[in-house]
Amino acid sequence: MEYDLIVRNGFVVDGTGLPRRRVDVGVRDGRIAKLGKLDGDTAKEEIDAKGRIVAPGIVDAHTHYDPQITFDPYATMSCFHGVTTVLAGNCGFSVAPVRRDDHAFMADIFASVEDMDPIAFSGVTWDDFETFEEFLDTLKGKLGVNFACYVGHSNIRRWVMGEDSIKRAATPDEIQAMRRMVTEAMEAGAAGFSSSMAPTHNDIHGRPVPSRLATKEEVYALAEAVGDFGSGSICFLPAGAVSGLEEADYDYLLEIGKRAGVPIIIQGLGGRGKVDAPTSGWARAVKFLDEATRIGAPVYSLLIARPFDRALAFNETNHMWVGAPSWHRMTRLPIEERAALLRDPKARDELRFAIENYNRDPSKGTTLPAPQWHTVWLDTSVTLPSAEFEGRSMAELAEAKGVAPGDFALDLALADNFETKMRYRSETPDWSAAVEVAQRDPRMIVGTSDGGAHLAKDDQSDWSSYFLGSWVRDREIWSLEEGVRQITQVPAALLGFNDRGTIQVGGWADMMIFDPETIGPWRKEFVRDLPGGVGRYKAYGRGVHATIVNGQPIVLEGELTGRMPGSVVRPA
């Protein structure tokens, strides 16, 4: 028998949690045709997976690849880490639907909320579509990875209400018009509906994104439209997603879950916010999840299981101190003015403890926490020898000097003439202990890459390699079989992608081939490969030898093959 592709000699971990099998995989017409010993059978193409794991392709439930996918069909860098299906359009905004006069409006939202450079948006093929259906149609035959997308609440609101979408509540007629748009998007192939009430979600002019002006009745109506369709999911960020969920958020989520009946996917459950690991709030989070389960409101929370690892500097390349406005303004000054400011006693009084006392008032701007000094480490210093700072955080270095961490940092910046390089690493013993507990709860979903967003801060596309290397192999929190299931079958089932996430005869041949002994993050590189020469960090990993989409390799030994077998994926 001849196949299009045979993967030989590997250990198949099929995504169901069952023990691995030493069998070959035969692929024909994009689907798994046979699992077994294929000695004597031939194929147009073969891959030798000896000593390696053959697993289902990873399903990434939270990305913002919808702009990037129009000019980067492979959703780099996710495809290099075994991801075969990405879900975009999260957080209440997507590249469609959008009227031609509103391109700049939507680009401003992506630029502000997801740190996407407006210049890079020159690569988005805006003129090829307006409606959600037209957007999906433009992607057919032009995808390397499989692509799914939510329809964004802010887009729908803007389409129906125009400028009023950021000024007032919707009328009953406008809500009905929006509900019809959600239904039309679902019929066209949307993965569901996304919305956000998060106070950090403002456009580039500081105005709330349209979804934040919606009443509960409006959100319920749009959630019910997805429920009436009978498949898909809803991405929802409550008001406390960043600063910490409160009782009103819990009640809101339960009502959405009851009305929609489809999975409601949130972030930040149990922590002080979505950038935090579940800490003192975990007991309350479990109580909420238990209540949701009891009443049949299917609420799940994404869990960031890979710690942040982001570059910091005392100049305009730093995007991490926006929540501490005085520090953010300082980094944007010309270097001479910056130096003068740091020598000004009055300015020092303002800056000294500003990182610890970052903005917590949504009316004054973003409430995204600034990296705290106990999670900031020196990479390089012009004046401080590495032997003096290696293994110690900025907080520890300041304590040894007997000064406030803010003063230590600013004194070092002056001494180094602002050439100091730092690293924000959020992993602490408390973080690890909290994430270990939380990820075991079946209502917590391991992730999330945020792929396509925040590229000037960090490319988190290596989250899956980190999970398999750290939590599965090194810490042994999961068996290999169950660890694979957590990032393949579990998200696929949650999202309604019933024909993805496993290696089963008759199913689509989405696979990753990796070495379980070496898989993990490797290095990050800043390159200028986005439209307009815009730069981004690219996270490279180790151990992934092939990424196969619908039976065709799109990545082999770290190189793109140039094939585009991807398809638009929709809920069953």
N, C-alpha and C positions, 0 to 999 in steps of 0.2 A: 504494500500500500504506500502511496506517496502522499506526503504532506507538504504544506507550504513552509512549515517550520517545525523542527524537532529540537527540543531542549533535552539533552542527554546527561545522564550520570549524576543528576542533582538530587538533593533531598527536598521533596515537595512538602511544604507546610501550607496546607490548602486554605487557611483563613477561618476554618470552622472551630479551631481549638483542638482538633484530633491530632494524635501523634504524627510526626513526619514519616514519609514513605520514600524509599529509594526507588523511584520510578522515573520513566521518561515522560515527556509531555509532547503530544502530537497536536499540531494546530492546522486547521484548514478553514479558509474563508473567514478568518478573524476570530474563530471560536475554538475552544478546546474540543478536539475530536476524540482524543484517547489519552488515558493515563495508564501506563503499564510498561512492560519491557518491549521496546520497539526495535530490537535487534533484527536486522534484515530489511526493515522498512527504510525508505529514503525520503528525502525532503529537498526542496529547492534551496533551503538554508538550514544550517545546523549551528547550535551553540553548545559547547561543552561546559557543563556546570559542575564538573567533578569537584567534590569537597565543599560545594556551596549550597546555599539555601535558595530554592525556587518558591517564591511567595506571591500572593496576589499583589497587584499594584496598590499603592497607598491612595486612600481617598482623603483629600484635605478639605475639611468642612468650612474653613474660614479663610478666604483670600479676597483680595481686591484686584484680581488679574483682569477684570473686564476692560479697562483701558489698554493695558499692556498687550493683551491677547490679540488686539487688532494689528499689532506690528511685530509681535513675538509669539508665534504659534506654539512654542514649546513651554511657555510659562517658566522661563529660566529665572531662578536656579532650581526650582522645585523638581523638575524632571531628572536632575542629576542625583537626587536622593530617593529615587524609586517611586515618586508620585506620578500616577497615571490619570487621576481625575481631580480637577480643582473646582470648587464651588465659589463663585465670585458674587458681587452685588450685595455684600454684607453691609450692615450698619445703616441701612436706610437709603443708600444711594447707589445708582448703577449708571452705566453710560447710556442706557435707554430705559424708557422712552425719553426723548428730549427734542423739543422743537429747535429748528435751525437758529432761531434768535436767542436761544438759551444755552448755546455751547459754552460761552464764557462763564455763565452763571454756574453750570455744573462743574466746569474745570476749576473754578474758584473753591468749590466745596472739596473736591478731591485734593487740591493743593493745600488747603488749610487743615482738614481733618486727617488726611492720610499722607501728608508730607510729599505729595507728588509735584515735581517741578512743573510749572505751567509751560515752560519751553518744551519739555518732553511731550506735552499733549499735542504738539504739532504732528506727532506721528499717528494720532488717533484718527481713524477714517470716518469722522463725524458725518461727512456729506453723503455717505453711503446708506444712512438709515435715519429714521425718526422714531418709528414705533419699536416696541420690544421684539415683535415678530420679524421686522426688517433687520434688526441687529443680529438675531440668531441666524437668519438666512445668509447674511454676509459671511458667516464663519464656516458654512458648509464646504467641505473640501479644502479648507485652509487651516486645519488644526493639527498640531503635533500631539498634544495631550487631549484627553477628553475634557469637555468644558460644560459646566452647569452654571446657572446664574439666577439669583433672586431678582425680582423686580423691586426697585427702591421706592419707599414711601415718599421721599422728598421729590423724586422725579414725577411721581403721579400727582402729588399736590401742586407742584409747579405747573404741570401741563393743564390741570383743571382750573387753578386759581390765579395763575400768573403772579404778578407782584404781590398780590394779597396773600400769597402762600406763606410769606414771612412776616405777616402783619396781624392776622386774625384767625378766629375759628372758622371752620367751614360751615356752610349752610346744609340743611338736609339734602337738597338737590345736588350740591357739590359732592357730598359724601356718597350719594348714589352713583354719581358719575365716576368717582374714584373706584368704587366697588366694581363697577363694570370693567374698568381698566385692569384691575387685578385679575378678574375672571378671564379677560381676553389674553392677558399675559400667560396665565396658567394654560390656557388652551394652546397657546403658541409654543409652550415648552418651558416656561419658567419653573425653577426649582421650588418656588414659593415666594414669600413676601418678606421684606426686611424693613425694620423701622428703628428709630433711635430717639430717646428722650435724654441722652447723656449731655450734661452741661458743657462738656469739652467740645461738643460738635457745633462749631460755628464756622461760617464761611470766612474767606480771606479778609473781609471787611469787619469781622467781629460780630456779625449778625447770626442769630440762631438758624440752623438749617431748617427747612420747611417742616419736617416731621415733628420738630419740637413744639410747634404751635398747635398740634392736633389734640383734640379732646379725647377722652377715653372712649366716648361713643364712636368717634371716627375710627380709632384703632380697632375697636371691637368689630365694627362693620367690615373692615378690610380683612381682619383675621378670619371672620366667618366666611368670607368669600373663598379663602383657601380651604377652609373646612368643608364648604359645600362642594368644592371640586373633588375632595376626597383623597388627596395625596399631596405629598410635598411637606414642607416644614416652614417655620417662621423664625427668622433671626430678629431678636428684640433686645435692645439695650435700654433697661430702665434708667431712671434718673440717678439712681445710686450705683450704677455700674462702675463708676470711677472712684467715687468717694466712699463707697460702702452701702450695701443695700439696707433699706429701712422697712418697717412694717408695711408702709403704704406700697412699696415696691412689691413685696411678697403678695399682698392682696391683689394688686394689679395683674401680676403674672398668673395667679391662680384663675382669675376670671378670664383672661385671654385663653389659657389652656382649656378651660371648660367650654368656652364658646367655639373654639376652633377645632379641638379634638385631634390636631396634628402636633408633632413635636415642636415645642417652643425652645429655642436654643439661645441661651444668654451667656454672659461672661461675668467673672468676678465673684462668683458665689462663695461665701465663707471668708473672704478676705476683706481688708479695708477698701478694696477696689480691685479692678481687673488686673492691675499691674502687681498686685500683692498675692502671695500664696495664702491659702486658707489659714487663718491664725486663730485669734480668739473668737472669731465669728463662726467657726466651723460647727459647733454644737447647734447654734441657731439655724445654720444652713441645713443640717441633717433633719432637724425638726420640720423645716419648710418642705424639704424633699419628701419626707414621709407623709406629710399632709397632702402634697400634690399627688403622690401615688395613691393614697387612700381614696381621694375623690375622683381619680381618673383624669387629672390635668397633667399631661405629659411634658413636664418641664425638665430640661437638661442644661448643664452648664459646661462650657468649654473650660479646660484647665491648661494653663500655660505650664507645661512640664519641662520646658527647657529654660534655664535661667537666662536673663538678659546678659549680653556681652557686647557692650557698645563703647565706641571711642568717645572720649571727651577732650576738649581743648579750650584754651582761653581766647578763642577767636570765633570768627563768623561760621566756621564749620560745625560748631556745637549747636545742636538742635534740642538739647535735653534740658535746658534751664528756662524754658518758656514759662513754667509755673512759678519761677522766682524772677519777676520782671526786672528787678534792679540788676541781677546778674546777666540776664539775657541782653538788656540794653548795653551793659558794659562790654560784652563780647562783640558788639556791632560797631563800636567806636573805632576811629583811626587809632593806630597804635600809640601815637604821642598823647592823644587825649585819654586813651585808656590808662596809660601810665600816670598821667596827672591825676586822674580820678582816684586811682588806688592810693595815692599819697595824700589825698584830701581827708582829714579826720572826720568831717561830717559824712562824706560818702562811705567811709569805713564803718561808721556807726550804723548806716543803713544796710550795708552788705554783710556785716559780720555774722548775723544769724538768719539771713534771709533764706538760705537753703533749707534750714530746719523749719522755718515758718513760711513755706510756700503758700501761694494763694489757695484759699479754700472757699472763696466767694464766687459763684458762677457769674454774677453780674459784673465782675471785674476781669473776666477772661478765663483762660483755661485753668482747671483745677488738677491737671495731671501732675502728680508729685514729681518734684525734682529729685534726681539721684541723691540719696543721703550719704554722708561722708563715710559711714562704716561699710558702704558697698562700693566705694571709689578707691582705685589703686593706681599707683604711679606706673607708667610704662617706661618713660624716659624723662630725664631732667638734664639740663645743660650744666647745672651747678651742684646737684646732689648726687653723690656716687650711689650706684645701684645697691651696694652692700648695705647702705643705710636705710633703704626703703623696701627692699624685696621681702615679701611675705607679710607686710604690714599695711593696713588701710590708712587712708588720709586721717581718719579719726584717731587711730593709734599713733601716727606720727605727730599729730598735733598735741596729743596728751603727753607724749614724751618731751615735747618742747614747753609744755605748760601754757599753751595758748589755745584760743578758740580755733576749731577746724577751718572756719572761714578765713581767719587771719593767716593761718599757716598756708592755705592754698593761695591766697592773694600775694603774700610775701614771696612765695615760690614763683608765682607768675612774673612778678617784677624782676626777681633775680635771674630768671631764665629768659627775660625779654619776650615773654608770652609764647615760648617754644615748647613748654611743658606738654607732654602727652600723657593722658590718663585713660583709665578703663572703668566703665561702670559694669560691675559683675554682681548680679542680684543673688547669687547662690550663697547662702549662709547655712549653718547647721539647722536653724529654725525653719528656714525655707525648705530644706530637703526633707525634714521630718514631716512638715505639713503636707507637702506634695505627695510624699509616700502614702500617707493616710488617705488623702482625698482621691487619688487616682484609682483606688480600689473600690470606690463607690460606683455602682453601675450606672448612676445617673450623671456622673462626671465623664466628659469626653476628652480624651487626650488630644492635645493640639497646643497651640494653633500657630500657623505660619504667618498669617497676615500678608501672604505673598503678594507682591506688587506694590506694597505700601511701605512707607518709612525707610525707603532705600538709602537715604543719606545718613540714617542712624545705624541701621543694622539690617542685613538680609537674614531673616529667621528661617529661611527655607531648609536649614539643616536640622530642624526640630525632630524629624523622624529618625535621622541618623543618630542624633543625640539620644533619643528614647531607646532605640534598639541597642545602642552601645552602652549607655549608662544605666538605665533602669532595668533593662532585660539582662544584658550580659554581666555587667560589673556589679550591680547591686542585687541582682537576682530577685527583684520584686515580682517579676512575672516569669513564667516559663517562656521559652522562645515561641512555642505554639500559641500561647495565650497573648503574649505581647504582640505578635503579628496580628492576631484577631482584633485587638484593641484599635488598630489603626487601619484596618481593612474592612472586615465584615461589619464591625460595629457601626462605624460612621456611614457605611453604604446602606445598612438597614435603617438607620435613623433617618436618613435623608430620602428614603424610598427608592434608592437605586438598587433594586432587587437583583439585577443581573450583573452587578459589580461586586468586588470585595472578596471573592472566593475563586479558587481554581476548581471548577467542576465541569464535567463533560457536558457540553452544550452551552456553557457560559462563555462570555467574551474573554478573550485571551489577553487580559491585562496582567502583567507580571513584573516582578523585580527579581533580579538574581544578585545575591550578596554573600559576602564572607562574614559569618557571624563572629569570627575572632578579631576582625579588624574594623568593622563598620563603626562609624562615628564621625564627629566633626573634625575638620583638619585646619584650614586656614581661611582668612578673609582677605579679600583684595579689593581695593577701590579702583574702579575703571570707569571710563567715560564712553559707554557704549549705548546709551539711550539716545533717542532723537534729539538733535540740536547739540550733541556732545555733552549732555547732562550726565553727571557721574552717579555712581551707586556702589554700595558694598555688595560683593558676591561671596557667598559662603560655600566653600568647597568642602567635600567630605572624603572619607576613605571607605573602601569596602564594597561599594555598589558597582557591579560589573556590567549590568544591563538593565534598561528600563524598556519594557515591551508594551505597546498600546495596540489593542485589537489585532494581536498576532504579529505586529511588525516592530522590530527594535527601533526606538528613536534615540537611544543612548547606548553606545557600546564602548566600554573601557574609557569612560570620561569624555567621549566625543559624540556630538550630534551626528546622526546618520543622514539628515536631510529629508527623511521621509515624513509624510504628514497623514498618518492613519487615524487621527483623532476624530471624535464626533461630538455633537451636542448631546448631552445626557439630560434626561428629564425623569422625574419620578414616575414610577409605574402607574 
